Amino acid sequence: MDLRDDLVRLVTSRLLDPLQILLPTADLDRLRERVRIDAEMWAAQLLGADEALARQVVIRMVAVLYPGDAPFDPPETWWATPLGRVAAWRAGHPARDHVSFSVAGAMLGITRQGVHDLVNRDKLRRHPDGGVTVASVRARLDQRREHDGDTGPIRHAGHRRT
């Protein structure tokens, strides 16, 4: 699933569909069309050259699409989604400066053992409180992006690599 399609799906299912349930007589067709148009722009911003803008967009998307009283702490499988992959690349973990080896593996699309190997080869930094630093995960994703091209973290979703 492509990033734009994932954003359309998320905004529709998390925002528009509940609104349709609460306001059954409301005509949301214009909003649905607007979401399709804006999702194209959001995807371009998330994948574009402006890192600060991409970070703002991903943080805004996570805050709106996954509201809650506690800090956002997605399940490991979320990192394999198009938005999860972009979030890892652009913002890291939205609520932590370090993550467990298994979460780092999910963010990188590799096994937990692969994370151990990267730590042992000084490709990821161990955090003093355990796990690895989110900054080193992001740096690894940036290296992959430079090696693989602009869509590196997106294109390789689901592939297990070290």
ABEGO torsion letter per residue (X at the ends): XBAAAAAAAAAAAAAAAAAAAABAABBAAAAAAAAAAAAAAAAAAAABABAAAAAAAAAAAAAAABBEABBBBBBAAAAABAAAAAAAAAAEBAABABBBAAAAAAAAGBBAAAAAAAAAAGABBBBAAEEBBAAAAAAAAAAAAAAAEAAAAAAABGBBBX
